[in-house]
Amino acid sequence: NRKSMINQLTERFFKNTLYVRLSSDWIAVKHIETGKVFEDKPVLALRSDHKGKRVVAAIGAEAEHLTSDSGITIHNGFHHPRVCISEFDIAEATLRYFFKNAIGKNTFIRPVGILHPIDNFEGGLSQMEYRALTELAIASGARRTFIWVGRELKDIELATLTFPESEGILKTR
């Protein structure tokens, strides 16, 4: 159909693919088409604005230096001993920031997001965690998502969206 053909052309000529290796203490986002990498700690410093709404004051290592400022609270949406996301809203704001920094501001094509959690959780990820990671990527701006648990993927695998399923677990949406 026409919509499918337009989507195929868009994906072929306007590729925008992000490979996100994430853990509770580090996130690295690689823009596959440009090779640009943006990485930092997944930490947000939040403060309340004049209306009482929480706004981002800083992200990453810079956020950790604001702990002494009054009214600043530090959050890590990925830090939890049993699950990969502890605070969805914080994780979303963090991932959205990482997406924007890896892609740049001059693109109108929403990216394909390949999320690769690298923390080891006893028993692996649950179905709920796969779903939460997928929803997180979509909420952060991805138009299509892949959740990969396995070895680090090679650039050619990422560029062609070819996953070595005998060497990991893949969930897609």
Residue, then its C-alpha position, 0 to 999 in steps of 0.5 A: n500500500r501507499k503508506s508502506m511504500i512511503n515508510q520504506l522510502t523514508e527508511r531507505f533514504f533518510k535513515n536515522t538510527l541510534y544504538v543506545r547502550l544503557s546501564s544504571d551508571w552510564i549511557a552511550v548513544k551512537h548515531i549510526e549514520t554519522g558515527k557521532v557518539f554521545e555518552d554520559k551518566p544518566v543523572l538528572a538535576l531537577r529544580s522547581d520553577h516559579k509555578g512549582k513544576r519540576v524542570v531540568a537544571a542539568i544532566g549527566a556528570e554536570a548534574e552531580h555537581l549541583t547537589s549543594d545547590s538549594g532546591i536541586t534534587i538529583h535523580n537517576g531513572f535507571h538506578h534500581p537493583r532489580v529492574c532496568i527502569s526505576e522512574f519512567d518520567i526521569a528515564e524518559a527525560t534523560l533518554r530524550y536529552f541523549f537522543k537530541n544530543a546524538i542526532g543534533k537539532n537539524t533533523f525531522i526524521r524520528p530515529v530508529g532506536i536500538l536499546h541495549p541494556i547492559d546491566n546484568f539482572e538475575g533471571g534476565l529482563s522480564q516481559m514488562e521490562y521489554r515493554a517498558l524499554t520499548e515504551l521509553a524509546i517511543a516516548s523519547g522520540a523513536r519511531r521504531t524500536f528494537i530491544w537487544v540483550g546480548r553481545e555488543l552489536k557491530d556497526i554493519e549489524l546496526a546499519t542493516l538492522t541485522f541481529p545475530e539472534s543466536e547470540g542474544i535476545l531481540k524484541t521489536r516494535 
